[in-house]
């Protein structure tokens, strides 16, 4: 298979998997978002560690033990846990559309963080895109009377994760292992010391085999899309990856409205119209940047 086609296949598979993830979180509604987050941290570590140890890879542990990488790894672990927790909370409390908004504006938050902390320059198209996205957020706030904090925190937390990751080393699976190891105490606390919300799940011992299987599987459904994405990203230009990443929030948007029946007043189309226009301009800016770099 052509490398570009193979890269598109792996990248699309990852984004579709992430877009459909809310269906899985809904299967876990027998417990609270805190327990789902705790399970995801703990069992992601278990699954990742088993794969790494089976391949004889112990380098990932050094990401947490070596002084120069320890701080970055701990920071990424807890920012990633925050992002996961916000996403699960949004989906399981009827705010999937806010999660969609967060992942639409995330790339624009990333370029602004690069401007502030890395001295990167924004192109004219990116400035216009950022302005349109900001206008969309303002319109949503005015229309609903509530600031979309879930969306903004999702975008900011994932943006910060990417920013810290620029300073780290290690492969995708190695990084996931080290980051979940750093967040492991938090995961255990959430899993074992947060009271369950209903009498029939008042203790872990009372969970059924099916419920335990679903909780344990959070490790697999976290690690596999990351691995396929990493493989796809290596085979694709930045502009292509930048365009494909909007598959996830688009799936989230349609799922929230048509599958979960979340309210979406027609006036909100004005706000999302600004954000979708910002997305188009962002993709165009990446395409233009890639062409210039490729010509050089």
N, C-alpha and C positions, 0 to 999 in steps of 0.2 A: 504493500500500500504506500502511496505517496506520503512523505513525511508531513506535509501540510495537512492533508486529509486525515492522517492519523492524529495529528495534534488537535484538529478541530473536533474529531470524535471524542477524544479524551476530555477536552475542555468542556464541550457541550454536555457530556455525560455527568461531569462534576457539577456544573451549574444547574442542570435539571434535577439532580439528586438533592442539592441544597434548596432548590425551589419547592420540591415536594416534601421537604422535611417536616413542615407543619402537620401533615397527615400522620406522621409518626408520633409527633408530640401529643396529638389528640388521643392516640391509643394509650398514652400514659396518664390520662386525666383521672385515673384512680388514685393518684397521689398529687402532691403539691409541686409547683415549679421548683421549689428549693430541693426536693428530693430528686427530681429529674436532673437538675444541674449537678448535684452531688454524684449521682450515678454516672453522668457523662464524664466528669473529671476522673473518678476512680476507675471506671472500666475502660476508658480511653487509655489510661496509663497501663492497666493490666494487659490489654490487647497489644498495645504498641511495644511494651517491654518484652512480651513473649516473642513477638516477631523479631525484634532486635537481638535478643539473646539467642534465638534459634539460628540467626545468621552470624553469630559470633561478634556482633557489634556492641562494644561497650563505650565507644567514644561519646555517646549521648550523655552519659553520666558526668563526664568531665565538663560539659557545658554548665553544670550546676556546682561542680566542686572547684573549678579553676577560678581564681580571683577575677580575672579580666572579663569573664563571660557570665559570672554568677549573678551580678546585679541585673544585667539585661534579661537573663533567663527568668529570674523571679518576677521582674516587671512584666514581661510578656505573658507569664503564666497567669498573673492576677488580672491583667487587662483582658486576656482571652476569656477568663472565667466570667468577668463582668459582661463581656459581649454575649457570651453564651446564655448567661442568666437573663439578660434583657430580652434576648430573642425568644427564649422559652416563655418568659413572663408575658411578652406581647402576644404570642400565638395563643396561649392557653387562657388568656383573659379577654379575648375578643378584639385584639388590636393588631391583627396580622397586616392590615393596610398601613399601619404605622411602621411596621418592620419593612414593608415594601418601600415606603418613602425613605427610610434610613439607608437602604442599600442602593437606592437611586442616587442619593446625594453623596454617598460615601466617597466616590472618586474625586469629587470636587473638594470635599473636606481634606482629602489626602494631598491634593496639589497645594492647598492653602497652608497645611502643616509643613509641607516642603519649603514653601516660601518663607515661613516664619522661622523654622528651626534649621533648615539646611541651606538657606540662601538661594534656593532655586527660583527661576524666573517664570512667571506666568505669561503665556501668549495672550494676544488681544482676544482671541476666541475663548480662552479659558476665563479671562476676566468677565467677559460678557456672560458666559455660562454660569459663573459663580453669582453674578448679579441677578440673573433670571431665577436661579435656584433659591436665592435669598428672598426674592419677591414672592415666589411660590410658598415659602414657609410663612412669610408675613400674611399672605392671603388666607392660608389655612388657619392661622391663629385668629385672624379677624372673623372668618366665617364660623369657626367652631367656638370661639371664645376661650380656647384652651391652647396653650403653647405645646407643640408636638415634641415634648421632651424625650419620649421613647425613641422616636426617629433620630433626633439629634444626638442622643447619647449612644445609640447603636452606631451611627456614622462616625462619631468622634472616637469611641472606644476602638473600633476596628482600624480607624486611621492611625491612632496612637500605637496600636499593635504593629502596624506596618512600619511606622517610624522607628520604633525601638528595634524591630527586626533588621533594619538596615545596619545596625551596629553589631548584630550577632552573627554566628557562624553555624555550620552544620546543615545536614540535609533536612528535608521536610519531616520524615519520620523521626529522625534524631531530635529535631526541635520540638515536635509534639510530645515525645517521651519526656524530655527535660522540662518542658513547660508544665505538663500535667503532674510531673513529680514535684515541681515547686508548689503547685496548687493542691497537692494531695491532702495536706492537713485540712484545708478548707473543704474539700470534697467529702472527707470522712465526717467532718462536723455537720455538714448539711445533710448527709445521708443518714447518720445514726442519731443525731441529737436534735433534729427538728421534729416536733410532734406531728403525727399524721393527722389529716383533716377529718377522717371519718372512723367510727368505731370498728368497722370491718377491716381496716388497715391500720389499726392502732399500734401494731408492732411489726417489725420486719419478718418475724417468724410466722405471721399469719398471711403473708403474701402467697398467692398461688404460684404454681410452677410457671404458668403463662406470664404472670406479672413479673416474676423474677427474670424470665427469659427476655422480656421486653426491656427491662432495666439494664441487664448485662449487655444486650445488643447495642446499646448506645455507644459503646466503645468501637464496635465495628463500623457503624454508620457514620461515625466521626472520622475515622482514619482512612477508610477506602476512598471517599471522594477527594480527600487531600492528596493522596498518592496519585490518583488519575489526573488531578489538576496539575500537579507538579510535572508529570510526564508531558502533558499537553502544552504547558507553558514553555517548556524547553524547545518545542518544535515549532512554535508560532511566533510571529512578529508581535511587538508590543501593541500595535494598533488593533490587531485581530483579537487579542486577549481583552483589550480595553472595550471593544465592541461586544464581545460575547458575554462579558460579566453582567450585562443588563438582562440576560435571560432569567436569572434568579428573581430579581424584584418584579419582573413582568409576570412570572408565574405566581408569585405571592399576591400581586395585585388582583389578578383575575380569580385566584382561589378565594381570596378574602371576600370579594363581592359576590361571586356566583356559587361557590361551594359552602362558605361559612355564613353567607348572608349578612355580612357586616354592613352597617349603613354607609352610604356614599352619596350625599346630596349632589345634585347636578351642578350646583355652584362650585363644588370642589374641582370640577373639571378645569376651571380657570387656573386654579393653583397647580394642579398636576400638569396642565398644559405648559405652564412656565417651566416646570421641572423637566418634562419630556423634551422641551425645546433646548434646555440646558444640556441634557444628555446628548442630543444630536450634535450640538456645538462642541461638546467635549470629545466625542468620537471623531469629529472632523479635525479637531486640533491634534489628536493623536496620529491620525492618518497623515496630516501635513508634516508633523514632526518626524514620523517614520520615513516619509519620502525624502526629506532633506538629509536625514542621517544615512539613508541607503544610497543616495546619490554621491555622498562624500566617500 
